[in-house]
Amino acid sequence: MKHFYDAKDVQQILGCGSIRTAQLRIQAMNEELKGKGYWVERGKIPISFFNEKYPYLGEKR
């Protein structure tokens, strides 16, 4: 079972034009998690947190 999305996953889900845009989104979400005291995986975002930030997208298909 997959627990994290990487930049390619985020790019596909959000329809980002470039991988760099997806990386910036992940970086911003990871900074928020760090601010809350969580450890983060560089370049990856927990699926559950991603779904909190983008609830209207639902699960990855």
N, C-alpha and C positions, 0 to 999 in steps of 0.2 A: 504494500500500500504506500502510495506516494504522500509525503508530508510537506514538501516544499515545491514551489514553482521557481524555475530559473528564468533568465531574461528571454529565452526563446518562447517559453510558455506564456509569459506576460505579453510579449509582443503579439503573439497569435490571438490571445484572449481579448486584448484591448484594441487590436487592429492598429498598433503603432507603426508608423512608417519606417522606423529604423530600430535596430537593436539598441542603440544608444539611448533612445527615448525610454525604452523599457528598463534599461539599467538605471536611469535616473529616477524612475518611479520606484523601483526596488530600493534604491539608496535612500530616498525620502521616507519610505515606510520603515526601513530598518532604523533610521535615525529616530523616528517616533518610538519604536520598540525599545531602543537603547535608553531613551529618555524615561521610559516607564520601568527601567531596571532589568530588562530582559537581555540575554545573550542573543546575538544574531549570527547567522551564517552569511558571510559576504557573498553577494551575488545571487542570493536566494531569499525567498520570502515564504513564511509559513502559509499554507493554503487557507487555514482558518482565519488568519489575520487579513489576508488578501480579500476573502469573501466578506469580512466585516466592512472593509473600505469600499468594496464594489458589490453591494448586496443585490443590485438590479441585474447583474450578469449571471448569477446562479453558478452552478457547478460547471467545470470545464467539460465540454462534450467530446 
